Amino acid sequence: MKKQLLALAIGSMVIAPSVAMADKGPTVYGKVNVSYENQDNGADDQWELESNASRLGVKGELDLDINDVVAIYQAEYQISVDDGSGPFSQRNIFGGFKHSQLGMLKAGKFDTPFKVSQGKIDQFGDLRGDVNEIVGGSERANNIIQYSSPKIADVVSLNLAMIPGEGDTVGTDRRDGVADGFSTSVVFDNGMLYASLGYDSEIETNLFDLGDNDTLVDALHVAAKLNIENFELGALFQQSENSDSAVDGGDFEDTTYIVSAAVKLDRWKLKAQYGMTDMDASDDDLTLMALGADYKVGKSSKMFGYFAQVEADKNTGLATDDTTFGIGFEHNFSM
């Protein structure tokens, strides 16, 4: 009873002055992920305490006076555990409806279907060995509307999202249509095998061939992960190109290959990851290598250590030799 009252109190502070109780919520959840790291980018070598996208959120469902339909909501914020600086920053925040046979419709700010369909290929998410160090397209979009189908044959789901430009101007083009960008995915998941196909059209994201500048990008990826007893094997292939060569001054394309693997030995999980992005316009390769070990200390807690290196063959304005060694812990909670 005390836990339910505490969850309701925290949830009301996060999303609204008051929240109506429903059969499934509100649930307060979060993650505290802190690491102490040595970071060397070739020019500076220093130790830092990192918060690694620690977060706090509330989510749930509300009963409606419509058969088989519930209202859904989520409000998730990133928190700075290391120094407590700044206000909460928004992560996935949305509201919508879910029908037991027809699927789910939601709107707000949240991860695109393209990003989500990477699945758990990434063994070093939120750390400096994250695949996002060398691959673009993992976007949390503003003003996004998404439909997700119910699972077909309990294993396949379809996701389609559209993003209006709301009057933004890219080059000389004003983006004011019903849907100026699309993000889609098809996902197969039977527990042992996860496979997905994701496609983005005119989504604002980073293309490494264009340096640190975001641009409108078309991207396609295929991802797969195999879970066999204590082993995990993952792979991702992605091609990304700028949507408008007239705006960016030419045609640019990134091609990325990523493989990952892990083995569980009692409380230990040993893992490794390697990836390469070929930037055809700059004729450069951006590579990622990461090794690590997790040690489970509770149902929802672990300690970890890892080493990661991101390297560019040439001096293209990217990190030519970014090396990180870190140790840390992660606690997940919900109530």
Protein Blocks (a to p, Z undefined) as FASTA:
>chain_A
ZZmmmmmmmmmmmmombdcddfbbcddddddddddddddehjaccddddeklpacddddd
dddfbehiacdddddddddfknopajdddfddddddddfknopcdedddddfklmmnmmm
blcghiakbfklmpghiacdehiacdddddehhlaccddddddekhpaehjaccfbfblb
dcddddddehjaccdddddehiacddfknojadcddddddddddddehjaccdddddddd
dfblklnopacddddddddddddehjbccdddddddddfklopacddddddddddfbfkb
ccdddddddddfbanhiafbdcdddddddddddZZ
